[in-house]
Amino acid sequence: MGRVTGFCKTGGMTSLFAPPAPGRTPDPSLAHRRALVTATLTDGDGAPLADRDVTVRQRSQAFGFGCIGFELVDHIIGESQDRGYDAALADQWLAVFNRATLPFYLGMFEPERGRPRTDRLLAAARWFAEQGVKVKGHPLVWHTVCAPWLLDLEVEEIERALRGRIRREVEAFSGLIDTWDAINEVVIMPVFTAEDNGVTRLARQRGRIEMMRLAFEEARAADPGATLLLNDFDMSTAYECLIEGALEAGIRIDALGLQSHMHQEAWGEEKTLEVLDRFSRYGIPLHFTETTILSGDLMPGHIRDLNDWQVDHWPTTEEGEHRQAEDLERHYRTLYSHPSVESITYWGLPDRGMWLGAPGGLLRPDGSPKPAYHRLRQLVTEEWRAPETTVRTDDDGRLCLDAFLGEHELTVGGVSAVLDVDVPGEVTADVVVG
Amino acid sequence: MGRVTGFCKTGGMTSLFAPPAPGRTPDPSLAHRRALVTATLTDGDGAPLADRDVTVRQRSQAFGFGCIGFELVDHIIGESQDRGYDAALADQWLAVFNRATLPFYLGMFEPERGRPRTDRLLAAARWFAEQGVKVKGHPLVWHTVCAPWLLDLEVEEIERALRGRIRREVEAFSGLIDTWDAINEVVIMPVFTAEDNGVTRLARQRGRIEMMRLAFEEARAADPGATLLLNDFDMSTAYECLIEGALEAGIRIDALGLQSHMHQEAWGEEKTLEVLDRFSRYGIPLHFTETTILSGDLMPGHIRDLNDWQVDHWPTTEEGEHRQAEDLERHYRTLYSHPSVESITYWGLPDRGMWLGAPGGLLRPDGSPKPAYHRLRQLVTEEWRAPETTVRTDDDGRLCLDAFLGEHELTVGGVSAVLDVDVPGEVTADVVVG
């Protein structure tokens, strides 16, 4: 996906705002996800591998099919409370997803100042990486699940503490985590009233743009190669105005995080396309960072802060599961059809431990898959991924491949090479096997 | 009121964002609107005017009690269609208000390119100025009531046309109009879909911040002394984000315009105070630029763009008039009690010609005053204005005055002088009479 690289000098300032790029519209043919590759295969001596059978296996997908990995941390570090359930959960997780989001909420990560719980997340990140899953950290700065000890500090010290934690986490996880929600929910940050917290105090004093600058600058300095996101649930013009202010301030946003928790109703194509149209204008890749779709009763529409909805029992239902599968498929298809979208992260595989106790998982409390799980797995692993196939090279050692973007393993006579198909359209490649 | 004067250098840029000032909270004692003046009166030779009777008459109010003057333009230029009604309307208007907003909608001001209707508004502005009323122009840039000929232009030419009209109007009215809505409703400007128009096309290409910069820069260059407003109806966090982006971009906003059209429900104290709290944080004076309070049925809450509500007949009702008077008094009292608010402009005195045909005027269609008219006049001309009084100076020529901010005429033995009380609190003044 294109990054914003043009600088627009105005009034002595550096704005990263770029005029809308043409062509950022949905394409159901998925041309932006595919490539027609003409590959010429040679052996280690440069001789064409003519007239040979080649086994082609797609081993990774460029598109990010993500899920939170919160529930697997205890299992990974050997502290599972329910080993059978957790082992099955891990298998079900890995059968679908290639991106994991891990929790860095300051209030949980460092409940006591100076005693960060780094080790367990290091272990979890390593485990995911070993399974070929890329890991993202969420979030470096946020006003919720905030460390209570920040409230004892003056604002200058709050700023120092936040800068310190950003640097510390990004450095400690460098090489394992290369994607971070640098800052979360800035739109509401300085006027958040549900709970007194140090981040809101600082944001009220400094303003939204300084808060973003602080988070991005510090994370960028700690890992210049990281992909840094601005993430929000507010899909209104407020988020647009915030983004334009950040770009004006010269803050380089690598991807825009858009949440899509659908506890009150599924977005449907119309809203989803409208959101895509508005937020793709900036020429910055879009990550759908937090998606929840319920398989039970919906939350009443008058609830404004989803956290205000507290129920004792919120079951998954047969009718709800059918609806969830339909809603999920529509959501994923719509997002996947838009060239600006780089990833979709589902906000929790199992109903157990779901945020708000909502039946938003793809697995029931007993661990059995809901229809939505099967639907998503079918899309991800069958429809949007090439099946293993055998093709024969021609007299010049060439073969033609209709591929989804991602890494492909080519095997000839027991020897393999990897071809990374990372550009859509008609492309040529030279592959040395052996 | 304090202007933002501190510059905050960050990363080589000039942000006008300032930390929230303390003390910007409502004060029902109205200490911020009043002064206790100890004035020493001398004659032309410098001798104290000891032991003399002084008549004190407040001749102007510092606070802006405004109204649109759209309906009076035809009357002023001698093209009234109903002379008796219009003459009475003018009297009723001048009995309450000291600020007039005049219409500069491009589609009405210059419906045919190159033929601006400057003369009629010049005549109107002059007439108001002669009555001691300050005049404001609304708006220099907006996407609604937009000139259709802009649609024939390329975006670069749209920009040139907008810059040209800003310069032309601000220069032509310099000395008569010193306050302008530089740009209107920027939050929605680039995503406005109700009507294709040239301003939205430009805004989508340039982004919100460049649109604001264009309007403020051009108007400032044309009249460096003008008071320039950013004006919006969107009271959500979107407007906050927009303002913070503008300040980051170094755009000097002299006053924030907040609309309060209450066609769907009256705000009430809670919402009004919450809005005041959020928007007074920037240390920029607040102008309530567009207030409408109905005396008839309310518009259903599901209507999102008020322009979508079309009814044949929307009458004022007795019950509605009672409610309107109550709502109006609460709104004005709440705003007047907040030190950040500098003016309130009512959006139309008579029901005749009201936007959307709504019964939001303070006069019925037959011209008779509704209770809200009497209520507002009582507040403005009696409760918040000192009555004419006679006081006696002491042996040193001193007198003490408990005044509302504004100009006061002091008359001793048929000779007068003007004392401008423009600072709240305990102040001293020397006044030469004669």
Interface residues (C-beta under 8 A of the other chain):
Chain A: T10 G11 M13 T14 S15 F17 P19 P20 V187 I188 P190 V191 R204 Q205 R206 G207 R208 I209 E210 R213 D234 S236 T237 A238 Y239 E240 C241 L242 E244 G245 L247 E248 A249 G250 R278 R281
Chain B: T10 G11 M13 T14 S15 F17 P19 P20 V187 I188 P190 V191 R204 Q205 R206 G207 R208 I209 E210 R213 D234 S236 T237 A238 Y239 E240 C241 L242 E244 G245 L247 E248 A249 G250 R278 R281
